[in-house]
Amino acid sequence: MNLRVISALGVAGALIFVLWVGLGELYDTHYVDPSRRPALFLLLGIIVAFVMIRFNTRMIRAGVTWWPGNIEHGDIHVHHALIGLLGMLVAGILEFVFAPPHPGVDLLALVFGMGVGLALDEFALFLHIEDVYWEEDGRKSIDAVIMSIVVMAMFAVGAVPLGLDEGPRLAAGQRWLLIALVTGNAILVIVTLLKGRLWLGVLGLLVPFITWWGALRLAKPSSPWARRWYRKRPDLVNKARRRDLAFHAKWGRRKHRLYDLIGGRPHPRSR
């Protein structure tokens, strides 16, 4: 490991320390419930790691001479997903074994979040068992990171669908009604996800019953729902494909431009 790599790691460590101390004070000042602090640090860890690693990979791709570059040992290229998995492993073990109070738990949450960010940035590699980082399929990693950020943001702000945490203070009849509503919303979320509408399904965890729209619509042609229920309905398969093509024709380019901005442009041959 050369001096430039060590310097880069030192800067990253200093950034972690600043976030740990400074943002902890900010959270104490503006949030009433300190029990959500680890969720905030976990969220920040994901965001910081993703931003840092995307900057790193884009510098490497651009061939910037002053940037440390890849971590390699002989003919072995160390993927940053491995570093992320090791970070999650260490932080998880320390949390379970020692269960440190504040501020130790905050630091572990930050390290764990950074591990998640690094690992999910190569989610497509795990999915395809192939290095498709700069291919079109590599965009699935950006989807995975954004999805994790949305979910963790919900936990950080204490969002609970339908106010489920208020259940114990409700009358017995009201609690059963609440349980029925939550169960119904969960079913809609599951159906929406099975139909391939991931973003709408995740949003349904935060906004109750918005997923009725996704649950009633046609499934995407490549979704588990379509593979299971549309096998004997070629008319539905063709209709789903037409709608999917129309959607991508309208929104596909906008999504590509946004993802190019976030994660970099894939290789031209993958388009």
Helices and strands as residue ranges (DSSP letters): H 3-18, I 19-23, H 24-30, G 34-36, H 37-62, E 72-73, E 76-77, H 80-98, H 104-120, H 123-128, G 136-138, H 139-156, G 161-169, H 172-194, H 198-206, H 212-216, H 224-229, H 234-263, G 268-270
